[in-house]
Amino acid sequence: MGDTTERPGETKIDNKNLSIMLTDINPKLQMRDKFLTKEFYTNHLDFKLIGEYDEYLILGKDKIEIHFFGFKNLDPKENYGQVYIRTNDIDKLYQSLLDNKTEIHPNGALKTQPWGQKEFALLDPDNNLLTFGQNI
């Protein structure tokens, strides 16, 4: 049996697995049209193409990656894909998107939230909600 640490009211922790570490998270979102998705993310959000396959797309910017899989029959009105993306300069990012004529979600204007984040949101062509935030 592995070495365990137990605290009152807590689950036992198996110390032999403490060296296992999660290192990244890369969301997978639905897309109807690979060309439109690539165009939106590269032209409006300044993402770069990392990988492009038959019905799969990988786009990235700085330290993040978003994966997209083809779903031709997706009804955007029924798509609830969401991603929260942290940034180090929310005001500059927001202004750059406005300057680039990127449409901000009608309820997603830049504002400070009660949970200590300054954030805004927008929708991609498939109605995936992208929320950008910064700790304040």
C-alpha positions as CSV (number, residue, x, y, z in Angstrom):
1,M,0.0,0.0,0.0
2,G,1.3,3.5,-0.8
3,D,2.2,6.1,1.7
4,T,-1.0,8.1,2.6
5,T,-1.6,11.3,4.3
6,E,-5.0,11.7,6.1
7,R,-6.5,14.7,7.7
8,P,-9.7,14.7,9.7
9,G,-12.6,15.2,7.3
10,E,-10.5,14.8,4.2
11,T,-10.0,12.0,1.7
12,K,-6.8,10.0,1.9
13,I,-4.1,11.2,-0.4
14,D,-1.8,8.5,-1.9
15,N,1.6,10.1,-1.9
16,K,2.9,7.8,-4.6
17,N,0.8,9.8,-7.1
18,L,1.9,13.3,-6.0
19,S,4.5,13.4,-8.8
20,I,1.7,13.3,-11.3
21,M,0.9,16.8,-12.4
22,L,-1.7,18.2,-14.8
23,T,0.1,20.7,-17.0
24,D,-2.4,22.3,-19.4
25,I,-6.0,22.4,-20.5
26,N,-7.0,22.8,-24.1
27,P,-10.7,23.2,-24.7
28,K,-12.4,21.5,-27.6
29,L,-15.1,23.5,-29.3
30,Q,-17.6,22.7,-32.0
31,M,-17.3,24.3,-35.5
32,R,-19.5,24.1,-38.5
33,D,-17.0,25.6,-41.0
34,K,-13.3,25.2,-40.6
35,F,-12.5,28.2,-42.9
36,L,-14.8,30.6,-41.0
37,T,-13.5,29.4,-37.7
38,K,-9.9,29.9,-38.8
39,E,-10.6,33.3,-40.3
40,F,-12.4,34.6,-37.2
41,Y,-9.7,33.4,-34.7
42,T,-6.7,34.5,-36.9
43,N,-8.1,37.8,-38.2
44,H,-10.1,39.0,-35.1
45,L,-8.2,37.5,-32.2
46,D,-4.7,37.2,-33.6
47,F,-4.5,33.4,-33.1
48,K,-2.0,31.3,-35.1
49,L,-2.6,28.1,-36.9
50,I,-1.0,25.2,-35.0
51,G,-2.6,22.2,-36.8
52,E,-5.2,21.6,-39.5
53,Y,-6.6,18.3,-40.3
54,D,-9.7,17.0,-42.1
55,E,-12.4,18.0,-39.6
56,Y,-10.1,19.2,-36.8
57,L,-8.3,22.5,-36.2
58,I,-5.9,23.7,-33.5
59,L,-5.3,27.4,-33.0
60,G,-3.2,29.1,-30.4
61,K,-2.0,32.4,-29.1
62,D,0.7,33.0,-26.5
63,K,0.3,30.2,-23.9
64,I,-3.1,28.9,-24.9
65,E,-4.5,26.5,-27.5
66,I,-8.1,25.8,-28.5
67,H,-9.0,22.7,-30.5
68,F,-12.0,22.6,-32.8
69,F,-13.9,19.6,-34.2
70,G,-16.2,19.6,-37.2
71,F,-19.9,19.4,-36.5
72,K,-21.7,20.3,-39.7
73,N,-25.2,20.0,-38.3
74,L,-24.5,22.3,-35.3
75,D,-27.3,24.7,-34.6
76,P,-25.5,27.8,-33.2
77,K,-28.7,28.7,-31.2
78,E,-28.2,25.4,-29.3
79,N,-24.5,25.5,-28.8
80,Y,-23.4,26.3,-25.3
81,G,-19.6,25.9,-25.7
82,Q,-17.8,28.3,-23.4
83,V,-14.1,29.1,-22.6
84,Y,-12.7,31.4,-20.0
85,I,-9.3,32.9,-21.1
86,R,-7.2,34.9,-18.7
87,T,-5.0,37.8,-19.8
88,N,-2.5,40.1,-18.3
89,D,-3.9,43.3,-19.8
90,I,-7.7,43.2,-20.2
91,D,-8.1,46.9,-21.0
92,K,-5.6,46.8,-23.9
93,L,-7.1,43.5,-25.2
94,Y,-10.6,44.9,-25.1
95,Q,-9.6,48.1,-26.8
96,S,-7.7,46.3,-29.5
97,L,-10.8,44.1,-30.3
98,L,-13.0,47.2,-30.5
99,D,-10.4,48.9,-32.8
100,N,-10.5,45.8,-35.0
101,K,-14.3,46.0,-35.2
102,T,-14.7,42.7,-33.3
103,E,-18.2,42.4,-32.0
104,I,-18.5,42.1,-28.2
105,H,-21.4,40.1,-26.8
106,P,-24.4,42.4,-26.1
107,N,-24.2,41.4,-22.4
108,G,-20.4,41.1,-22.3
109,A,-19.0,44.6,-22.2
110,L,-15.9,45.1,-20.1
111,K,-16.8,45.3,-16.4
112,T,-15.5,44.4,-13.0
113,Q,-17.2,41.3,-11.5
114,P,-17.9,40.6,-7.8
115,W,-15.5,37.6,-7.9
116,G,-12.5,39.9,-8.5
117,Q,-12.2,39.7,-12.2
118,K,-12.4,42.4,-14.9
119,E,-13.9,40.7,-17.9
120,F,-15.7,40.8,-21.2
121,A,-17.2,38.3,-23.6
122,L,-17.8,37.7,-27.3
123,L,-19.2,34.9,-29.5
124,D,-17.4,33.1,-32.3
125,P,-19.1,32.2,-35.5
126,D,-20.5,29.0,-34.0
127,N,-21.9,30.8,-30.9
128,N,-19.1,29.5,-28.6
129,L,-18.8,32.1,-25.7
130,L,-15.3,33.4,-25.2
131,T,-14.9,35.2,-21.9
132,F,-11.7,37.1,-21.3
133,G,-10.7,38.0,-17.8
134,Q,-8.0,39.4,-15.6
135,N,-7.5,39.3,-11.8
136,I,-7.9,42.7,-10.2
